[in-house]
Amino acid sequence: MSMQIAPRISEKAVAMAEAGVYVFDVPANANKISVTQAVEAAFKVEVVAVNMLITKGKLKRFQKTMGRRKDVKKAYVTLKKGQTIAMFEGAN
């Protein structure tokens, strides 16, 4: 099972990474179990919890017409105490 997960690098995500919670953008059809398996396989860490949310896309004006940004599904992944993911450490 191969799922595309992309780390979300923002000020809030980097601050949460210091507390052991990492934020990833995941596909719309992803569930907690598949996200857990993908993170554990990709980064060789142990996942304790996964919280997910969908951010609805905003309405934005594109020239003369109204358009809509895409919805984004995010996964907040909590790791076992003492484990880290290296790509978030260099983001500061």
C-alpha positions, 0 to 999 in steps of 0.5 A: 500500500503506497500513499503519498504523504507530504510534510506541511512546513509552516510556522505552526507545524514547526512549533508543533514538531518540537512537541512531537506532533508532525503535520502531513498533507494526505489524500482525501481518501486516506484514513488514520490506519493508512496514515499510520502505516505510511508514516511508520514505513517512510520514517521508521518511527512508532506512531502513537496517535493520528488526528485528521481534519479537512480544511475547506477551500476558500472562495477566491476571485480569479480575474472576473470570475469566482473560483474555489481553492481545493480542499486539503486533508491534514493529518496530525501525527503524534510520535512515541516519546523521544522519536523525531522526524529529521526533515522537520528539525532543519526547518527552523 
